Amino acid sequence: LAVSSDIAQKLWVTVSEESKKMIAHGLTPIILVSGGIRLYFKRFIDKVVPGVVVLSYNEIAEGVNVNGVSVISI
């Protein structure tokens, strides 16, 4: 995933903070991304938040309800 160091830092900080908030509320942090970047984003984010679940929208089974808790934007 090719991003500037500023954007990388913002993503790492934001994902880390949001993951901690979710864990504090007894939730498992799961990041949904497009299928084209899932593998790259997983490798990128594992550097700061190891073990966080990164899924593509295509991996969510039909009929499964997903509740968004947070949106990460930069």
All heavy atoms as an XYZ file, in Angstrom:
561
protein
N       0.862     -1.167      0.000
C       0.000      0.000      0.000
C       0.900      1.217      0.000
O       1.623      1.447      0.951
C      -0.897     -0.041      1.235
C      -2.110      0.861      1.287
C      -3.064      0.536      0.136
C      -2.825      0.693      2.598
N       0.885      1.965     -1.067
C       1.755      3.127     -1.198
C       1.024      4.384     -0.760
O       0.119      4.860     -1.445
C       2.233      3.262     -2.636
N       1.391      4.887      0.405
C       0.821      6.133      0.919
C       1.949      6.959      1.520
O       2.990      6.427      1.903
C      -0.271      5.884      1.983
C      -1.470      5.181      1.397
C       0.269      5.108      3.156
N       1.726      8.246      1.612
C       2.744      9.112      2.211
C       2.892      8.776      3.689
O       1.990      8.212      4.315
C       2.366     10.579      2.039
O       1.287     10.909      2.895
N       4.014      9.146      4.248
C       4.260      8.843      5.665
C       3.257      9.561      6.568
O       2.870      9.029      7.608
C       5.694      9.197      6.052
O       5.946     10.571      5.844
N       2.816     10.760      6.168
C       1.811     11.479      6.970
C       0.491     10.721      7.006
O      -0.120     10.567      8.062
C       1.565     12.881      6.396
C       2.733     13.828      6.621
O       3.588     13.528      7.483
O       2.776     14.868      5.946
N       0.058     10.244      5.847
C      -1.198      9.507      5.779
C      -1.071      8.177      6.511
O      -1.979      7.769      7.237
C      -1.643      9.313      4.318
C      -2.043     10.665      3.725
C      -2.796      8.315      4.219
C      -2.367     10.646      2.257
N       0.055      7.516      6.346
C       0.279      6.245      7.049
C       0.179      6.457      8.550
O      -0.490      5.682      9.251
C       1.641      5.668      6.678
N       0.811      7.488      9.045
C       0.790      7.787     10.479
C      -0.640      8.053     10.952
O      -1.063      7.557     11.992
C       1.687      8.981     10.789
C       1.829      9.276     12.262
C       2.527      8.172     13.034
O       3.393      7.486     12.501
N       2.155      7.987     14.275
N      -1.393      8.840     10.188
C      -2.787      9.139     10.555
C      -3.624      7.865     10.596
O      -4.432      7.674     11.506
C      -3.393     10.133      9.567
C      -2.865     11.532      9.727
C      -3.464     12.471      8.679
C      -2.836     13.848      8.766
N      -3.350     14.751      7.724
N      -3.444      7.003      9.608
C      -4.188      5.738      9.582
C      -3.837      4.871     10.780
O      -4.721      4.313     11.440
C      -3.900      4.973      8.291
C      -4.733      5.343      7.086
C      -4.180      4.663      5.837
C      -6.183      4.942      7.287
N      -2.555      4.729     11.055
C      -2.127      3.893     12.185
C      -2.692      4.415     13.498
O      -3.203      3.640     14.306
C      -0.610      3.822     12.248
C       0.013      2.931     11.211
C      -0.541      1.829     10.632
C       1.306      3.069     10.631
N       0.336      1.286      9.727
C       1.472      2.020      9.710
C       2.337      3.987     10.797
C       2.634      1.858      8.970
C       3.501      3.811     10.056
C       3.646      2.758      9.149
N      -2.607      5.717     13.704
C      -3.101      6.302     14.954
C      -4.610      6.122     15.065
O      -5.124      5.692     16.100
C      -2.706      7.800     15.054
C      -3.459      8.489     16.185
C      -1.204      7.946     15.242
N      -5.322      6.426     13.993
C      -6.780      6.331     14.019
C      -7.250      4.898     14.230
O      -8.127      4.642     15.072
C      -7.383      6.893     12.720
O      -6.933      8.241     12.556
C      -8.893      6.872     12.760
N      -6.677      3.961     13.500
C      -7.074      2.550     13.655
C      -6.742      2.066     15.066
O      -7.548      1.374     15.698
C      -6.420      1.659     12.583
C      -6.623      0.188     12.911
C      -6.981      1.983     11.216
N      -5.600      2.434     15.575
C      -5.212      2.036     16.922
C      -6.189      2.583     17.960
O      -6.668      1.844     18.835
C      -3.793      2.516     17.218
O      -3.411      2.158     18.519
N      -6.512      3.866     17.859
C      -7.430      4.485     18.816
C      -8.829      3.874     18.735
O      -9.440      3.579     19.765
C      -7.507      5.994     18.576
C      -6.255      6.730     18.971
C      -6.266      8.203     18.568
O      -7.196      8.641     17.845
O      -5.335      8.921     18.971
N      -9.338      3.712     17.527
C     -10.682      3.158     17.362
C     -10.737      1.697     17.826
O     -11.730      1.273     18.413
C     -11.148      3.280     15.911
C     -11.395      4.713     15.468
C     -12.450      5.427     16.293
O     -13.473      4.819     16.656
O     -12.241      6.623     16.591
N      -9.676      0.945     17.583
C      -9.622     -0.453     18.033
C      -9.666     -0.523     19.551
O     -10.389     -1.350     20.125
C      -8.362     -1.137     17.506
O      -8.405     -1.251     16.113
N      -8.919      0.335     20.202
C      -8.905      0.360     21.673
C     -10.284      0.691     22.227
O     -10.728      0.093     23.214
C      -7.873      1.364     22.176
C      -6.451      0.902     21.978
C      -5.457      1.976     22.401
C      -4.033      1.556     22.069
N      -3.057      2.607     22.345
N     -10.975      1.650     21.605
C     -12.323      2.011     22.049
C     -13.272      0.821     21.924
O     -14.067      0.558     22.827
C     -12.872      3.170     21.206
C     -12.245      4.501     21.485
C     -12.862      5.549     20.557
C     -12.096      6.836     20.550
N     -12.664      7.808     19.576
N     -13.191      0.120     20.798
C     -14.078     -1.018     20.585
C     -13.802     -2.130     21.594
O     -14.735     -2.708     22.162
C     -13.937     -1.536     19.157
C     -14.501     -0.580     18.115
S     -14.401     -1.232     16.452
C     -15.601     -2.561     16.554
N     -12.531     -2.414     21.808
C     -12.155     -3.458     22.767
C     -12.644     -3.088     24.165
O     -13.139     -3.943     24.903
C     -10.634     -3.705     22.730
C     -10.259     -4.357     21.395
C     -10.189     -4.548     23.909
C      -8.770     -4.389     21.109
N     -12.538     -1.809     24.523
C     -12.996     -1.348     25.835
C     -14.498     -1.562     26.016
O     -14.980     -1.721     27.138
C     -12.649      0.125     26.025
N     -15.240     -1.577     24.913
C     -16.685     -1.818     24.963
C     -17.039     -3.292     24.724
O     -18.197     -3.629     24.487
C     -17.398     -0.936     23.935
C     -17.449      0.494     24.341
N     -16.537      1.437     23.898
C     -18.284      1.144     25.182
C     -16.818      2.595     24.429
N     -17.871      2.454     25.214
N     -16.034     -4.148     24.737
C     -16.269     -5.580     24.585
C     -16.530     -6.014     23.150
O     -17.090     -7.083     22.932
N     -16.130     -5.197     22.183
C     -16.340     -5.512     20.774
C     -15.041     -5.943     20.119
O     -13.959     -5.549     20.545
C     -16.893     -4.285     20.039
C     -18.210     -3.730     20.571
C     -18.523     -2.391     19.915
C     -19.335     -4.722     20.332
N     -15.163     -6.740     19.082
C     -14.006     -7.156     18.298
C     -13.856     -6.205     17.117
O     -14.770     -6.103     16.300
C     -14.183     -8.591     17.766
O     -14.337     -9.465     18.870
C     -12.985     -9.016     16.937
N     -12.724     -5.508     17.020
C     -12.541     -4.600     15.887
C     -12.407     -5.366     14.570
O     -11.603     -6.285     14.463
C     -11.229     -3.873     16.198
C     -10.868     -4.217     17.587
C     -11.602     -5.460     17.949
N     -13.231     -5.011     13.615
C     -13.176     -5.586     12.281
C     -13.207     -4.426     11.297
O     -14.084     -3.568     11.377
C     -14.359     -6.526     12.014
C     -14.333     -7.702     13.000
C     -14.344     -7.024     10.566
C     -15.549     -8.597     12.926
N     -12.255     -4.406     10.399
C     -12.180     -3.347      9.404
C     -12.655     -3.897      8.071
O     -12.158     -4.925      7.609
C     -10.745     -2.803      9.282
C     -10.281     -2.255     10.632
C     -10.665     -1.736      8.193
C      -8.825     -1.855     10.668
N     -13.630     -3.224      7.470
C     -14.145     -3.626      6.158
C     -13.551     -2.714      5.096
O     -13.600     -1.493      5.218
C     -15.669     -3.509      6.117
C     -16.446     -4.547      6.901
C     -17.937     -4.252      6.838
C     -16.169     -5.931      6.374
N     -12.984     -3.336      4.079
C     -12.380     -2.589      2.967
C     -12.778     -3.257      1.657
O     -13.328     -4.352      1.651
C     -10.830     -2.548      3.082
C     -10.392     -1.834      4.350
C     -10.235     -3.941      3.032
N     -12.459     -2.609      0.555
C     -12.736     -3.236     -0.736
C     -11.782     -4.416     -0.931
O     -10.673     -4.439     -0.387
C     -12.580     -2.229     -1.872
O     -11.232     -1.863     -2.017
N     -12.236     -5.374     -1.709
C     -11.456     -6.591     -1.932
C     -10.092     -6.345     -2.552
O      -9.137     -7.057     -2.266
N      -9.995     -5.309     -3.363
C      -8.738     -5.022     -4.052
C      -7.600     -4.584     -3.150
O      -6.432     -4.715     -3.510
N      -7.943     -4.078     -1.951
C      -6.872     -3.618     -1.056
C      -6.786     -4.400      0.244
O      -5.936     -4.124      1.079
C      -7.002     -2.113     -0.727
C      -8.241     -1.833      0.130
C      -6.969     -1.273     -1.983
C      -8.216     -0.491      0.799
N      -7.677     -5.384      0.431
C      -7.737     -6.088      1.721
C      -6.391     -6.636      2.168
O      -5.943     -6.376      3.283
C      -8.768     -7.219      1.683
C      -9.033     -7.783      3.082
C      -9.845     -9.049      3.045
N      -9.098    -10.187      2.557
C      -8.143    -10.833      3.245
N      -7.791    -10.433      4.429
N      -7.541    -11.881      2.728
N      -5.735     -7.415      1.331
C      -4.466     -8.031      1.710
C      -3.414     -6.975      2.025
O      -2.710     -7.070      3.031
C      -3.956     -8.950      0.601
C      -2.599     -9.603      0.845
C      -2.633    -10.487      2.088
C      -2.178    -10.408     -0.370
N      -3.332     -5.946      1.209
C      -2.333     -4.896      1.409
C      -2.617     -4.088      2.667
O      -1.715     -3.753      3.426
C      -2.281     -3.973      0.191
C      -2.037     -4.740     -1.080
C      -3.055     -4.944     -2.005
C      -0.791     -5.315     -1.343
C      -2.843     -5.669     -3.165
C      -0.571     -6.046     -2.501
C      -1.602     -6.212     -3.405
O      -1.385     -6.940     -4.538
N      -3.914     -3.791      2.896
C      -4.270     -3.034      4.090
C      -3.998     -3.853      5.342
O      -3.527     -3.322      6.346
C      -5.736     -2.591      4.040
C      -6.073     -1.582      5.095
C      -5.775     -0.250      4.911
C      -6.667     -1.972      6.283
C      -6.062      0.681      5.894
C      -6.959     -1.056      7.270
C      -6.662      0.282      7.074
N      -4.275     -5.147      5.283
C      -4.005     -6.029      6.425
C      -2.521     -6.014      6.774
O      -2.145     -5.859      7.935
C      -4.473     -7.460      6.102
C      -4.092     -8.510      7.118
C      -4.787     -8.316      8.427
C      -4.462     -9.483      9.375
N      -4.762     -9.158     10.752
N      -1.670     -6.153      5.793
C      -0.221     -6.125      6.030
C       0.220     -4.777      6.573
O       1.057     -4.693      7.471
C       0.534     -6.431      4.739
C       0.403     -7.865      4.306
C       1.120     -8.093      3.005
N       0.957     -9.464      2.546
C       1.210     -9.861      1.320
N       1.648     -9.002      0.411
N       1.036    -11.117      0.980
N      -0.359     -3.718      6.039
C      -0.023     -2.356      6.442
C      -0.438     -2.101      7.892
O       0.332     -1.582      8.691
C      -0.729     -1.381      5.484
C      -0.689      0.053      5.889
C       0.441      0.810      5.667
C      -1.800      0.655      6.459
C       0.471      2.149      6.026
C      -1.778      1.985      6.817
C      -0.635      2.730      6.598
N      -1.650     -2.490      8.253
C      -2.183     -2.170      9.571
C      -1.651     -3.100     10.652
O      -1.569     -2.735     11.819
C      -3.734     -2.126      9.529
C      -4.257     -1.093     10.513
C      -4.350     -3.468      9.781
C      -3.875      0.313     10.211
N      -1.245     -4.321     10.292
C      -0.682     -5.269     11.266
C       0.589     -4.746     11.921
O       0.956     -5.200     12.998
C      -0.398     -6.617     10.613
C      -1.475     -7.646     10.893
O      -2.328     -7.402     11.765
O      -1.460     -8.693     10.236
N       1.245     -3.786     11.295
C       2.464     -3.214     11.881
C       2.167     -2.487     13.184
O       3.026     -2.404     14.057
C       3.121     -2.248     10.889
C       3.606     -2.918      9.626
C       4.117     -1.893      8.640
C       4.497     -2.566      7.329
N       4.913     -1.590      6.320
N       0.965     -1.952     13.312
C       0.611     -1.162     14.488
C      -0.454     -1.834     15.344
O      -0.433     -1.749     16.556
C       0.123      0.242     14.054
C      -0.366      1.051     15.222
C       1.251      0.971     13.350
N      -1.391     -2.499     14.691
C      -2.480     -3.178     15.403
C      -2.468     -4.638     14.986
O      -3.286     -5.082     14.187
C      -3.848     -2.519     15.085
C      -4.935     -3.084     15.982
C      -3.776     -1.012     15.229
N      -1.500     -5.405     15.512
C      -1.399     -6.807     15.100
C      -2.655     -7.596     15.455
O      -3.245     -7.397     16.500
C      -0.193     -7.334     15.880
C       0.338     -6.224     16.691
C      -0.535     -5.035     16.505
N      -3.050     -8.440     14.533
C      -4.178     -9.315     14.798
C      -5.541     -8.725     14.499
O      -6.542     -9.422     14.616
N      -5.602     -7.445     14.137
C      -6.907     -6.859     13.820
C      -7.474     -7.565     12.587
O      -6.743     -7.956     11.687
C      -6.818     -5.333     13.586
C      -6.105     -4.997     12.316
C      -8.183     -4.699     13.614
N      -8.773     -7.781     12.599
C      -9.430     -8.479     11.496
C      -9.723     -7.471     10.385
O     -10.332     -6.433     10.627
C     -10.741     -9.148     11.968
C     -11.461     -9.807     10.814
C     -10.446    -10.146     13.083
N      -9.269     -7.794      9.175
C      -9.544     -6.973      8.000
C     -10.259     -7.867      6.992
O      -9.714     -8.881      6.568
C      -8.251     -6.387      7.384
C      -8.566     -5.571      6.140
C      -7.490     -5.540      8.409
N     -11.478     -7.495      6.640
C     -12.279     -8.262      5.694
C     -12.700     -7.381      4.529
O     -12.815     -6.172      4.674
C     -13.554     -8.792      6.364
C     -13.400     -9.781      7.505
C     -14.766    -10.090      8.115
C     -12.737    -11.056      7.022
N     -12.960     -8.029      3.412
C     -13.541     -7.297      2.287
C     -15.053     -7.458      2.359
O     -15.564     -8.395      2.986
C     -13.006     -7.812      0.959
O     -13.553     -9.064      0.651
N     -15.747     -6.554      1.715
C     -17.210     -6.631      1.691
C     -17.677     -7.963      1.118
O     -18.698     -8.499      1.545
C     -17.783     -5.476      0.861
C     -17.464     -4.119      1.438
C     -16.466     -3.317      0.883
C     -18.141     -3.635      2.552
C     -16.169     -2.076      1.423
C     -17.850     -2.397      3.094
C     -16.860     -1.618      2.525
O     -16.559     -0.396      3.061
N     -16.919     -8.517      0.181
C     -17.287     -9.789     -0.460
C     -17.228    -10.960      0.515
O     -17.805    -12.013      0.243
C     -16.355    -10.097     -1.629
C     -16.300     -8.999     -2.646
O     -16.795     -7.902     -2.424
N     -15.691     -9.265     -3.778
N     -16.523    -10.818      1.605
C     -16.357    -11.913      2.563
C     -17.473    -11.967      3.606
O     -17.502    -12.876      4.421
C     -15.005    -11.796      3.263
C     -13.842    -11.988      2.316
C     -12.501    -11.763      2.978
O     -12.230    -10.603      3.384
O     -11.736    -12.731      3.086
N     -18.373    -11.012      3.569
C     -19.496    -11.006      4.503
C     -20.615    -11.842      3.883
O     -21.083    -11.567      2.789
C     -20.006     -9.568      4.771
C     -18.856     -8.670      5.263
C     -21.160     -9.585      5.755
C     -18.230     -9.110      6.564
N     -21.009    -12.869      4.600
C     -22.034    -13.786      4.089
C     -23.369    -13.066      3.909
O     -23.708    -12.156      4.680
C     -22.204    -14.961      5.045
N     -24.090    -13.485      2.902
C     -25.406    -12.915      2.644
C     -26.297    -13.129      3.857
O     -26.304    -14.201      4.468
C     -26.026    -13.583      1.419
C     -27.312    -12.932      0.967
C     -27.842    -13.543     -0.307
O     -27.031    -13.925     -1.174
O     -29.070    -13.639     -0.418
N     -27.014    -12.113      4.238
C     -27.917    -12.211      5.374
C     -27.286    -11.813      6.698
O     -27.986    -11.716      7.702
N     -25.983    -11.596      6.720
C     -25.307    -11.184      7.949
C     -25.443     -9.671      8.092
O     -25.143     -8.915      7.166
C     -23.813    -11.582      7.932
C     -23.079    -10.979      9.117
C     -23.669    -13.089      7.924
N     -25.917     -9.229      9.233
C     -26.053     -7.801      9.493
C     -24.748     -7.253     10.048
O     -24.169     -7.826     10.973
C     -27.176     -7.531     10.492
C     -28.529     -7.822      9.921
O     -28.770     -7.585      8.732
N     -29.426     -8.339     10.733
N     -24.308     -6.165      9.473
C     -23.079     -5.513      9.929
C     -23.458     -4.150     10.477
O     -24.138     -3.368      9.815
C     -22.077     -5.352      8.761
C     -20.844     -4.608      9.217
C     -21.708     -6.712      8.188
N     -23.037     -3.882     11.702
C     -23.294     -2.588     12.328
C     -21.999     -1.789     12.365
O     -21.048     -2.192     13.025
C     -23.824     -2.760     13.754
C     -25.165     -3.451     13.775
O     -26.026     -3.148     12.959
N     -25.342     -4.375     14.693
N     -21.985     -0.699     11.654
C     -20.808      0.165     11.666
C     -20.734      0.932     12.976
O     -21.718      1.499     13.434
N     -19.568      0.905     13.578
C     -19.357      1.609     14.835
C     -18.572      2.877     14.590
O     -18.752      3.887     15.263
C     -18.618      0.698     15.845
C     -18.289      1.443     17.110
C     -19.453     -0.532     16.142
N     -17.702      2.833     13.613
C     -16.835      3.966     13.325
C     -16.464      3.945     11.849
O     -16.445      2.887     11.227
C     -15.571      3.874     14.186
O     -14.708      4.949     13.920
N     -16.175      5.101     11.328
C     -15.682      5.225      9.956
C     -14.324      5.902     10.019
O     -14.178      6.955     10.662
C     -16.651      6.056      9.088
C     -16.067      6.277      7.707
C     -17.997      5.380      8.982
N     -13.358      5.292      9.391
C     -12.009      5.855      9.375
C     -11.841      6.632      8.084
O     -12.010      6.083      6.998
C     -10.946      4.752      9.487
C     -11.098      4.032     10.813
C      -9.555      5.338      9.334
C     -10.262      2.790     10.943
N     -11.563      7.891      8.212
C     -11.319      8.702      7.032
C     -10.098      9.579      7.269
O      -9.770      9.905      8.411
C     -12.540      9.556      6.694
O     -12.843     10.415      7.757
N      -9.460      9.923      6.193
C      -8.266     10.758      6.317
C      -8.380     11.960      5.394
O      -9.152     11.989      4.490
C      -6.980      9.991      6.023
C      -7.094      9.260      4.687
C      -6.676      9.017      7.124
C      -5.822      8.653      4.205
